[in-house]
Amino acid sequence: MQRLKTILQSTNILLIILIIVIICSYILSLMDYKSKYNINDNIIEGKLLEYKIDGDKFSFIINGREKVKCIYYIKTIEEKNYLSNLDLGIILKINGELSIPSNNTIPNTFNYKNYLKHKNIYYVMNVNNYKVINNNTNIFYILKNMLIKYINNFKTKDYLNMFIIGNKSMLDDNLYESLQDAGVIHVFSISGMHISILSLIIYKILNKLHVKDNISYICIIISLLFYLFITNYASSILRSVTLYICLYFNKKYDFYLDTIKIFYITIIILLLINFNLLFDIGFLYSSIISYALIRYSKLIKGNYIMKSIKISLIALLFSLPITINTNYEINILSIFNNILIVPLISFIYYPLSLLVLIIKPLDSIYLILINILNYICKYLLVYKIIIPKLNIIYIIIYYILVYIFFNTYNKKILLIILLSLVGIKYSYLIDNNYYFYYLDVKQGDSSLIIHKGNVIMIDTGGKTSYVSDEWKKKKEYYYTDNTIKLLKSMGISKINYLILTHGDYDHMGESIHLIDNFKVNKVILNKDSYNDLEASLINKLNNKHIKYYNNINKINYENINIYFLDTNLYDNENDNSNVLYFKLFNYKFMYMGDAGVSREKDILNKYNISNIDFYKVGHHGSDTSSSECFINKMKPKYSIISVGKNNRYGHPKDSALDILKNSKILRTDQDGSIMVKINNNKLKVETYIP
């Protein structure tokens, strides 16, 4: 025991062990995992760990030989009501098809495969049918199910779920986005602060009952371990509870370790148990901020305002690289928002949520306070700065500079940090490459042309909803959110031109969402009469004072003349598509929209164009475009088809593929997004395979 105490009391030894554990965790994450299931297994039995219902989509996780993510589409509203009341911990037998989760097909966006991998989930099953084979659950699941059902009977169940169980899925999407923009969403996550409040409340209650300290601490630890189970072992709570337990053992067995050493031990223990925590954003956030506040606690002095500013500044500086590489933007006014929100949540709303849980009649009063909080959150200060993705070398240098600053208080170091971030922000100005992205937007169309921060976007994509029953409708998600994230990851804050080839939903369906969430300077429409979708867009453009044009012949972009191949006016939207042609260095590009055979024939008659290097195939590779005579004249080297996997139209058609066979065919359903990078005569083509 004495030898162990000696080792633990050495900061250098603990740091060396921590560094070794972090390196080993990273190496282990790179190794291929041999699943306990075979991809041909079609029947799985396991315990229901968690589930979520969105419209007619029932997604859940079961734990059999290992955890498996499952997706099932509900058939009737009666079945939806039944599934909504399933108890956690029951045993399900499911039949379906296993598949490997997909990677992100648009760079620098959410990677679903890695997300599941870091939760020790390696397969997704598309479920055909299911059967409950055992309804019996242990006492822990019985208590958990009782708590969940009890909370869901409250008017304030969205906030109670968030504060008590750590489930934010019930929170209004617009409110969640506002909190995220304001830089205060972390305050609404259960963390060390909440664990401290909870443990203090339990201790005070036990103290009133004259329970001895040793017994009290054991009761608190048992309660926290159960609470950890209730919250599905959320990483931030796991770290906080483990730290609390380590602090208890430090006191009980007289290790005489200071808090920072106990923090190191906590992280070492957790990474040894689960190396994937190294890649959990919640774990990284809570760990780095906790380390900073513990390490520099002596700096946090002064009145309440000064303490709050210092805490927020320390937390901001230490978590900045994580924030940037997660969102590619920061709200520089978040410090002031935290000064307001942190005490409200810490001393009013979180304690009240615990009290409301015990005294249910307080629910109505709590609802009034929640509405006040929602109102306050709408007016939090937001001034966001976009900063591109940081590489690992810069992150290491950044933390070295931050460490030097907090140990020397040299203001020049802080100035260097700020200037380096400014340099990173505008780094695209020294990038001479031209980037052409053909984005995977499923059964739709969207492309980007980027050079030195200037952007042309050709179509937005858009998914058509065929849901007839209200209960089947899911939460909306937008392809353009990923497009915006890609642009932000490159430091780009605006789109110079949004060119819409024509008025079909799969080409311009997300244009309104795009201009509501990102700066667009000018919009170009085709020359046909406006349909309802285009009319709605024009109304939005007028309200936002965004200029729009149609019947354009040419635009100049970064010294490139982009030509709109004008021919006749046709009696259908597809043939009236804007068709674009331009030349960069020795490379020729053509974008066809949904133009069909009639338009192709007129282009051949009017323009002398041939030998296209990058040909954006018309109408997703349908048999109504890419005629043999047109392709024989264009002779594309690369034929790029934007198409959804297993789409209901059967695109691309075999006939179109046969006509294009002499070119290199790239398809977004198989190759993901396609990126073409050109600098002088240097060419690089890269795909982002699902």
C-alpha positions in Angstrom: 0.0 0.0 0.0 2.9 2.4 0.9 4.5 1.7 -2.5 1.2 2.4 -4.3 0.9 5.7 -2.3 4.4 6.7 -3.3 3.7 6.1 -7.0 0.3 7.9 -6.9 1.9 10.9 -5.2 4.3 11.4 -8.1 2.8 13.8 -10.7 5.4 12.9 -13.3 4.7 9.1 -13.0 1.0 9.7 -13.3 1.5 11.9 -16.3 3.7 9.3 -18.0 1.1 6.6 -17.3 -1.7 8.9 -18.6 0.3 9.7 -21.9 1.0 5.9 -22.4 -2.7 5.1 -21.8 -3.8 7.8 -24.3 -1.3 6.6 -27.0 -2.4 2.9 -26.4 -6.1 4.0 -26.6 -5.5 5.7 -29.9 -3.6 2.7 -31.3 -6.3 0.3 -30.2 -8.9 2.5 -32.0 -7.0 2.0 -35.3 -7.1 -1.8 -35.0 -9.7 -3.8 -36.8 -12.4 -5.3 -34.5 -13.6 -8.8 -35.0 -17.3 -8.8 -34.3 -19.0 -11.6 -32.4 -21.6 -11.6 -35.2 -21.3 -12.7 -38.8 -22.8 -10.3 -41.4 -25.0 -13.2 -42.6 -26.6 -13.6 -39.2 -30.3 -12.7 -39.6 -31.7 -13.6 -36.1 -30.4 -11.8 -33.0 -31.6 -12.0 -29.4 -30.7 -9.3 -26.9 -31.6 -7.0 -24.1 -33.3 -3.7 -25.1 -31.0 -1.0 -23.8 -32.5 2.1 -25.3 -34.9 3.2 -28.1 -36.2 6.2 -29.9 -39.3 6.7 -32.1 -39.3 9.4 -34.8 -42.4 9.2 -37.0 -42.7 5.7 -38.2 -39.0 5.0 -37.5 -38.2 2.9 -34.4 -34.5 2.9 -33.7 -33.1 0.9 -30.8 -30.0 -0.8 -29.4 -30.0 -4.3 -28.1 -27.2 -6.1 -26.4 -26.8 -9.8 -27.3 -23.3 -11.1 -28.0 -22.5 -7.4 -28.4 -24.4 -4.2 -29.0 -26.3 -3.8 -32.3 -28.1 -0.7 -33.6 -31.5 -1.7 -35.1 -33.9 0.1 -37.4 -37.5 -0.9 -37.8 -40.3 0.9 -39.7 -43.6 0.8 -37.9 -46.6 -0.4 -39.8 -49.6 1.0 -37.9 -50.3 3.7 -35.3 -51.4 1.0 -32.9 -48.0 -0.6 -33.2 -46.4 2.8 -32.6 -48.4 3.2 -29.4 -47.3 -0.3 -28.3 -43.6 0.3 -29.0 -43.8 3.7 -27.2 -44.5 1.8 -24.0 -41.9 -0.9 -24.2 -39.9 -1.4 -21.0 -36.1 -1.2 -21.2 -34.3 -4.4 -20.2 -36.7 -6.8 -21.9 -35.4 -9.5 -24.2 -36.2 -9.1 -27.9 -35.7 -11.6 -30.8 -35.3 -9.8 -34.1 -35.1 -10.9 -37.7 -33.4 -8.8 -40.4 -30.3 -8.0 -42.3 -27.0 -6.9 -40.8 -25.0 -4.2 -42.5 -21.8 -2.2 -41.8 -22.6 1.4 -40.8 -21.9 4.1 -43.4 -19.1 6.6 -43.3 -19.9 10.3 -43.9 -20.0 10.9 -47.7 -19.4 14.6 -47.4 -16.1 15.5 -45.8 -15.8 17.1 -42.4 -19.3 16.1 -41.4 -20.8 13.7 -38.9 -19.3 10.2 -39.3 -22.0 7.7 -38.2 -19.8 4.7 -38.5 -17.1 6.2 -36.2 -19.8 7.4 -33.8 -21.2 3.9 -33.4 -17.7 2.3 -33.3 -16.8 4.5 -30.3 -19.9 3.2 -28.6 -18.7 -0.4 -29.3 -21.4 -0.9 -32.0 -20.2 -2.5 -35.3 -23.3 -3.5 -37.1 -26.7 -2.0 -38.0 -29.7 -4.3 -38.5 -32.6 -3.4 -40.7 -35.3 -5.3 -38.9 -38.1 -7.1 -40.7 -39.9 -8.3 -37.6 -39.4 -8.6 -33.8 -40.8 -10.5 -30.9 -40.7 -10.0 -27.1 -39.5 -13.3 -25.7 -39.0 -12.2 -22.0 -40.8 -9.3 -20.3 -39.0 -9.9 -17.0 -36.4 -7.3 -16.0 -34.2 -6.9 -13.0 -34.9 -4.5 -10.1 -32.6 -1.8 -11.7 -34.5 -1.8 -15.0 -37.8 -1.9 -13.1 -36.8 1.3 -11.2 -35.5 2.9 -14.4 -38.7 2.2 -16.3 -40.8 3.5 -13.4 -38.8 6.8 -13.4 -39.0 7.3 -17.1 -42.8 6.7 -17.2 -43.2 8.9 -14.1 -41.3 11.8 -15.7 -43.2 11.5 -19.0 -46.4 12.3 -17.1 -45.2 15.8 -16.3 -45.9 19.0 -18.3 -42.2 19.8 -18.1 -41.1 16.3 -19.2 -38.8 17.7 -21.9 -36.7 19.6 -19.3 -37.0 16.9 -16.6 -35.8 14.3 -19.1 -32.8 16.6 -19.9 -31.9 17.5 -16.3 -32.7 14.1 -14.7 -32.0 11.5 -17.3 -29.7 13.4 -19.7 -32.0 12.9 -22.6 -32.2 16.1 -24.8 -34.2 14.5 -27.6 -37.5 16.0 -26.4 -36.1 19.5 -26.4 -37.6 21.7 -29.1 -35.2 21.8 -32.2 -35.2 25.5 -32.5 -34.5 26.0 -28.8 -31.7 23.5 -29.0 -30.2 25.3 -32.0 -30.4 28.6 -30.1 -28.6 27.2 -27.1 -26.0 25.7 -29.4 -25.5 29.0 -31.2 -25.3 30.9 -27.9 -22.5 28.6 -26.7 -24.4 27.4 -23.6 -25.7 24.0 -24.6 -23.1 22.3 -22.4 -24.7 23.9 -19.3 -27.9 21.9 -20.0 -25.9 18.6 -20.1 -25.5 16.6 -16.9 -22.0 17.1 -15.7 -19.8 17.4 -12.6 -21.7 20.4 -11.5 -25.0 18.4 -11.4 -23.3 15.4 -9.7 -21.9 17.7 -7.0 -25.4 19.2 -6.4 -27.0 15.8 -6.3 -24.4 14.2 -4.0 -24.6 17.3 -1.7 -28.4 17.0 -1.5 -28.2 13.3 -0.7 -25.5 14.0 1.9 -27.6 16.7 3.6 -30.7 14.4 3.7 -28.6 11.6 5.3 -27.0 14.0 7.7 -30.4 15.2 8.9 -31.2 11.5 9.5 -28.0 11.3 11.6 -26.4 8.8 9.3 -22.7 8.4 9.9 -20.3 9.9 7.3 -18.9 6.6 6.2 -22.3 5.1 5.7 -23.4 8.4 4.0 -20.6 8.3 1.4 -21.3 4.6 0.6 -25.0 5.5 0.1 -24.0 8.4 -2.1 -21.7 6.2 -4.2 -24.4 3.6 -4.6 -26.9 6.3 -5.6 -24.5 7.8 -8.1 -23.8 4.4 -9.7 -27.5 3.8 -10.1 -27.8 7.3 -11.5 -25.1 6.4 -14.0 -27.2 3.4 -15.0 -30.3 5.6 -15.4 -28.4 8.0 -17.7 -27.1 5.1 -19.9 -23.5 5.7 -18.7 -23.2 9.1 -20.3 -19.5 9.9 -20.6 -19.5 13.2 -18.8 -21.5 11.6 -15.9 -19.2 8.6 -15.9 -16.2 10.9 -15.5 -17.8 12.9 -12.7 -19.0 9.8 -10.8 -15.6 8.1 -11.1 -13.9 11.3 -9.9 -16.2 11.4 -6.9 -15.4 7.7 -6.0 -11.7 8.4 -6.4 -12.0 11.4 -4.1 -13.8 9.2 -1.5 -11.1 6.5 -1.6 -8.4 9.2 -1.3 -10.0 10.5 1.8 -10.8 7.1 3.3 -7.4 5.5 2.9 -5.3 8.7 3.5 -3.5 8.8 0.1 -3.2 12.6 0.6 -3.4 13.2 -3.1 -4.4 16.6 -4.4 -7.4 17.0 -6.8 -5.3 17.2 -10.0 -3.6 13.9 -9.3 -7.0 12.3 -8.6 -8.2 13.7 -11.9 -5.3 12.0 -13.7 -6.1 8.7 -12.0 -9.8 9.0 -13.0 -8.9 9.5 -16.7 -6.4 6.6 -16.6 -9.0 4.3 -15.0 -11.8 5.2 -17.5 -9.5 4.8 -20.6 -8.3 1.5 -19.3 -12.0 0.4 -19.0 -13.0 1.8 -22.4 -10.4 3.3 -24.8 -13.2 4.6 -27.0 -13.9 7.3 -24.5 -10.9 9.1 -26.0 -13.1 9.9 -29.0 -16.3 10.8 -27.2 -17.0 14.6 -27.5 -18.8 14.8 -24.2 -15.9 13.0 -22.4 -13.4 15.3 -24.1 -15.3 18.5 -23.2 -15.9 17.6 -19.6 -12.4 16.3 -19.1 -10.5 19.2 -20.6 -12.6 21.8 -18.9 -12.5 20.0 -15.5 -8.7 19.7 -15.8 -8.4 23.4 -16.6 -10.7 24.5 -13.7 -8.9 22.2 -11.2 -5.4 23.1 -12.4 -6.0 26.8 -12.4 -8.5 27.1 -9.5 -6.2 29.6 -7.7 -6.8 32.1 -10.6 -10.5 32.1 -10.0 -10.8 35.0 -7.5 -12.8 38.2 -7.1 -16.5 38.9 -6.9 -19.1 36.8 -8.6 -18.9 38.6 -12.0 -15.0 38.3 -12.0 -15.1 34.6 -11.0 -17.7 33.9 -13.7 -15.7 35.6 -16.4 -12.5 33.8 -15.4 -14.3 30.4 -15.3 -15.8 31.0 -18.7 -12.6 32.3 -20.2 -10.6 29.3 -18.9 -13.3 26.9 -20.1 -13.4 28.7 -23.5 -9.7 28.6 -24.1 -9.2 25.0 -23.2 -12.2 23.7 -25.1 -11.7 25.9 -28.1 -10.1 23.3 -30.4 -12.8 20.8 -29.6 -15.5 23.3 -30.3 -13.9 24.4 -33.6 -13.4 20.9 -34.9 -17.0 20.0 -33.9 -18.9 23.0 -35.2 -16.2 25.0 -37.2 -17.5 28.2 -35.5 -17.4 29.9 -32.1 -19.7 32.4 -30.4 -17.2 35.0 -29.0 -20.0 36.3 -26.7 -20.6 33.0 -25.1 -18.6 34.1 -22.0 -21.4 36.7 -21.2 -24.1 34.2 -21.9 -22.5 31.7 -19.5 -22.4 34.3 -16.7 -26.2 34.6 -17.0 -27.2 30.9 -17.7 -24.8 29.0 -15.5 -26.2 30.3 -12.1 -29.8 30.0 -13.4 -29.3 26.3 -14.2 -27.0 25.5 -11.3 -28.9 27.2 -8.5 -32.5 27.3 -9.8 -33.5 25.1 -12.6 -31.6 21.9 -11.9 -32.4 21.8 -8.1 -36.0 22.7 -8.9 -36.2 19.7 -11.4 -35.2 17.4 -8.5 -37.8 19.1 -6.2 -40.6 18.9 -8.9 -39.8 15.2 -9.2 -40.7 14.7 -5.6 -43.5 17.3 -5.3 -45.5 16.9 -8.5 -47.9 19.9 -8.0 -44.9 22.2 -8.5 -44.9 21.1 -12.1 -47.2 24.0 -13.2 -45.0 26.5 -11.4 -41.9 24.9 -13.0 -43.6 25.2 -16.4 -43.9 29.0 -16.0 -40.2 29.2 -15.0 -39.3 27.1 -18.0 -41.2 29.4 -20.4 -39.3 32.3 -18.8 -36.0 30.5 -19.4 -37.0 29.7 -23.0 -37.7 33.4 -23.6 -34.4 34.4 -22.1 -32.5 31.9 -24.3 -34.0 33.4 -27.4 -32.2 36.7 -26.7 -28.8 35.4 -25.7 -25.9 37.2 -27.3 -24.6 35.6 -30.5 -21.7 36.7 -32.7 -20.3 33.7 -34.4 -16.9 33.5 -36.1 -16.3 30.7 -38.6 -12.9 29.0 -38.2 -11.8 26.1 -40.4 -10.8 22.6 -39.2 -7.7 22.5 -37.1 -5.0 19.9 -37.8 -3.4 18.0 -35.0 0.0 19.9 -35.2 -1.8 23.2 -34.7 -3.8 21.8 -31.8 -0.7 20.6 -30.0 1.0 24.0 -30.5 -2.2 25.7 -29.4 -2.3 23.8 -26.1 1.4 24.4 -25.5 0.8 28.2 -25.9 -2.3 28.1 -23.6 -0.2 26.2 -21.0 2.5 28.8 -21.2 0.0 31.7 -21.0 -1.6 30.4 -17.8 1.7 29.7 -16.2 3.4 33.0 -17.1 0.4 35.4 -17.6 2.3 36.8 -20.6 -0.2 38.8 -22.6 2.0 38.4 -25.7 1.3 34.7 -25.7 -2.5 35.4 -25.7 -2.0 37.8 -28.6 0.0 35.1 -30.5 -2.9 32.6 -29.9 -5.5 35.1 -31.2 -3.3 36.0 -34.2 -2.8 32.4 -35.0 -6.6 31.8 -35.0 -7.0 34.8 -37.3 -4.4 33.3 -39.6 -6.2 29.9 -39.6 -9.5 31.7 -40.3 -8.2 33.3 -43.5 -5.9 30.5 -44.6 -8.0 29.9 -47.6 -6.6 33.1 -49.1 -3.2 31.4 -49.7 -4.8 28.2 -51.1 -4.4 28.4 -54.9 -6.3 25.1 -55.5 -9.7 25.1 -57.3 -12.1 22.6 -55.7 -15.1 21.0 -57.4 -17.4 19.0 -55.2 -20.2 16.8 -56.5 -22.1 16.2 -53.3 -23.9 13.1 -52.2 -27.4 14.4 -51.6 -29.1 11.0 -52.3 -31.7 11.3 -55.1 -31.0 14.9 -55.9 -28.3 17.2 -57.2 -25.9 19.6 -55.7 -22.4 20.8 -56.6 -19.8 23.3 -55.4 -17.0 25.3 -57.1 -14.6 26.8 -54.6 -11.5 29.0 -55.0 -9.9 31.2 -52.3 -13.1 31.3 -50.3 -15.3 32.3 -53.2 -18.1 29.8 -53.8 -20.6 28.9 -56.6 -23.2 26.4 -55.6 -25.1 24.6 -58.3 -28.4 23.3 -56.9 -29.1 22.4 -53.3 -30.7 19.0 -53.4 -33.9 18.2 -51.7 -35.9 15.2 -50.6 -39.5 14.7 -51.4 -41.7 13.5 -48.7 -44.3 10.9 -49.6 -45.7 10.4 -46.1 -49.5 10.5 -46.1 -50.3 9.8 -42.4 -49.4 12.4 -39.8 -48.1 9.9 -37.3 -45.4 8.7 -39.9 -43.8 12.1 -40.2 -40.3 12.4 -39.0 -38.2 15.3 -37.8 -36.8 17.2 -40.7 -33.2 17.0 -41.6 -31.5 18.9 -44.5 -28.7 17.9 -46.8 -27.7 21.5 -47.0 -26.8 21.4 -43.3 -23.9 19.1 -44.3 -23.0 21.4 -47.2 -22.9 24.4 -44.8 -20.7 22.4 -42.4 -18.3 21.5 -45.3 -18.0 25.2 -46.2 -17.5 26.2 -42.6 -14.8 23.6 -42.2 -12.9 25.4 -45.0 -13.4 28.8 -43.3 -16.0 29.9 -45.8 -18.8 32.1 -44.6 -20.8 32.9 -47.8 -21.9 31.6 -51.2 -21.3 34.1 -54.0 -23.6 32.6 -56.5 -26.4 30.0 -55.9 -27.3 28.7 -59.4 -30.5 26.7 -59.6 -30.7 24.7 -62.8 -34.5 24.4 -62.6 -37.5 24.3 -60.3 -37.7 20.6 -59.4 -37.6 19.8 -55.7 -34.6 17.4 -55.9 -32.5 20.3 -57.3 -33.7 23.4 -55.4 -35.9 22.0 -52.6 -33.5 23.2 -49.8 -32.8 26.6 -51.2 -35.0 28.4 -48.7 -33.4 26.5 -45.8 -30.0 27.3 -47.2 -30.5 31.1 -47.4 -32.1 31.0 -43.9 -29.0 29.5 -42.4 -26.1 30.8 -44.6 -25.2 34.0 -46.4 -26.0 33.9 -50.1 -25.1 36.9 -52.2 -26.8 36.2 -55.6 -29.2 33.6 -56.9 -29.6 32.6 -60.6 -32.7 30.9 -61.8 -33.5 29.3 -65.2 -35.4 31.2 -67.8 -38.7 29.2 -67.6 -41.8 30.6 -65.9 -41.8 30.2 -62.1 -43.5 27.3 -60.4 -44.8 27.4 -56.8 -41.4 26.3 -55.4 -39.5 29.0 -57.3 -42.2 31.6 -56.4 -41.8 30.8 -52.7 -38.0 31.2 -53.0 -38.4 34.6 -54.8 -40.6 35.8 -52.0 -37.9 34.8 -49.5 -35.2 36.5 -51.6 -37.2 39.7 -51.7 -37.7 39.6 -47.9 -34.0 39.1 -47.4 -33.0 41.6 -50.1 -31.0 39.0 -52.0 -30.5 39.8 -55.7 -31.7 37.2 -58.2 -31.5 36.8 -62.0 -32.7 34.6 -64.8 -31.9 34.2 -68.5 -28.2 34.8 -67.8 -25.7 34.1 -70.6 -22.4 34.3 -68.7 -20.9 35.0 -65.3 -17.2 35.6 -64.4 -15.9 33.7 -61.5 -12.3 33.9 -60.4 -11.3 34.7 -63.9 -13.3 31.8 -65.3 -16.0 32.5 -67.8 -19.0 30.3 -67.0 -21.4 30.1 -69.9 -25.1 29.3 -69.7 -25.8 27.3 -72.9 -28.9 29.0 -74.0 -31.1 27.3 -76.7 -34.9 27.3 -77.0 -37.7 27.6 -74.5 -39.3 24.2 -73.9 -42.6 23.0 -72.6 -41.1 21.1 -69.7 -39.0 22.1 -66.6 -36.2 19.6 -67.2 -35.3 20.7 -70.7 -35.3 24.3 -69.5 -32.5 23.5 -67.0 -29.6 25.9 -66.9 -26.7 24.0 -68.6 -23.3 25.3 -67.6 -20.0 25.1 -69.5 -16.6 26.5 -68.7 -12.9 25.8 -69.1 -10.2 25.9 -66.3 -6.6 25.6 -67.5 -6.9 22.7 -69.9 -9.9 21.1 -68.2 -13.5 21.4 -69.5 -16.5 21.1 -67.3 -20.2 20.7 -68.1 -23.3 20.6 -65.8 -26.5 19.3 -67.5 -29.1 19.7 -64.8 -32.0 17.5 -65.9 -31.7 18.5 -69.6 -33.0 15.8 -71.9 -32.4 14.6 -75.4 -34.2 17.5 -77.1 -32.0 20.1 -75.3 -28.8 18.0 -76.0 -29.7 18.1 -79.8 -30.1 21.9 -79.7 -26.8 22.3 -77.9 -25.1 20.2 -80.5 -26.6 22.4 -83.3 -25.8 25.8 -81.6 -22.4 25.2 -79.9 -19.1 23.7 -80.9 -18.2 21.9 -77.7 -16.4 18.6 -77.3 -13.9 16.6 -75.3 -15.4 17.4 -71.8 -13.2 16.3 -68.9 -15.8 16.4 -66.2 -19.3 15.8 -67.4 -22.1 16.1 -64.8 -24.6 13.6 -66.3 -28.1 14.9 -67.0 -31.2 13.8 -65.0 -29.3 11.3 -62.7 -28.5 9.0 -65.5 -32.0 8.4 -66.8 -32.8 7.1 -70.3 -34.2 10.5 -71.3 -30.8 12.2 -71.4 -27.2 11.4 -72.4 -28.1 10.4 -75.9 -25.5 8.4 -77.8 -24.8 11.2 -80.4 -24.4 13.8 -77.6 -22.0 11.7 -75.6 -20.0 10.7 -78.8 -19.5 14.4 -79.4 -18.8 15.4 -75.8 -16.4 12.4 -75.2 -16.3 12.8 -71.4 -13.3 11.5 -69.5 -15.2 11.5 -66.2 -19.0 11.1 -66.1 -20.4 12.0 -62.7 -23.9 10.8 -61.8 -25.7 12.2 -58.7 -28.1 9.5 -57.6 -29.6 7.9 -54.5 -28.9 4.4 -53.5 -31.8 2.0 -54.4 -33.9 4.9 -55.6 -37.4 4.2 -56.8 -36.7 5.5 -60.3 -34.1 2.9 -61.1 -31.4 5.5 -61.9 -29.0 5.3 -63.4 -30.4 3.3 -66.3 -28.3 0.5 -67.8 -28.8 2.2 -71.2 -27.2 5.4 -70.0 -24.3 3.5 -68.3 -23.7 1.7 -71.6 -23.5 5.0 -73.5 -21.1 6.4 -70.9 -19.0 3.2 -70.7 -15.9 4.8 -72.4 -15.6 7.3 -69.6 -14.7 6.9 -66.0 -18.1 6.7 -64.3 -18.4 8.1 -60.7 -21.7 7.7 -58.9 -22.6 9.3 -55.6 -24.6 6.2 -54.5 -21.4 4.1 -54.7 -18.6 6.6 -54.4 -20.1 9.2 -52.1 -19.2 12.8 -52.8 -16.6 13.4 -55.5 -14.0 16.0 -55.1 -11.9 17.3 -58.0 -8.9 19.5 -57.0 -7.0 21.4 -59.7 -3.9 23.6 -59.4 -2.4 24.6 -62.8 -2.2 21.2 -64.6 -2.1 19.1 -61.4 -5.3 17.1 -61.0 -6.6 15.1 -58.1 -9.9 13.2 -58.0 -11.0 11.9 -54.6 -14.1 10.1 -53.5 -15.8 9.7 -50.0 -17.1 6.2 -50.1 -20.0 5.4 -47.8 
